[in-house]
């Protein structure tokens, strides 16, 4: 594509003028023989070898241990587990109250009661003190801002009427008490040795 033709195309794009370039036109593509560089996946990357190799590969090396993994990850599954254990060991510890849900580290397994934890320990023949358990924290419903809720209906200089805001205040007071779910908290659980009992045998785990 000549310089003037190139400038014409760019100018038309800026102006929003729709142009037509047929597949057989010279502007559609050119064959170049005077270039060199990295190519991957049908794309030219010039001197950027790293970008070219990333584009063309499917697997990379784990940044921790070097094992081959899918390129969408930075570290392998085992190293992820090791890192999770390190973070767990650094967490402050707190005695479990026997009611707040617990999360088993590096899993999506929650225990909502002593009975559930007891059943798990019996099934896998393990003491609760051997498990890496995180005390969960509650997630409550977020209050509703009437200004945001009615933003599409209000003009730029409108304000929320006092009556409507008062109604939302009452609503939000109720909403804020609604427990939606639980998520991992900041404390590792301490399970007392006498906290759980095998109700069938009377034995302490």
Order of alpha helices (4+ residues) and beta strands (2+ residues): alpha-beta-beta-alpha-beta-beta-alpha-beta-beta-beta-alpha-beta-alpha-alpha-beta
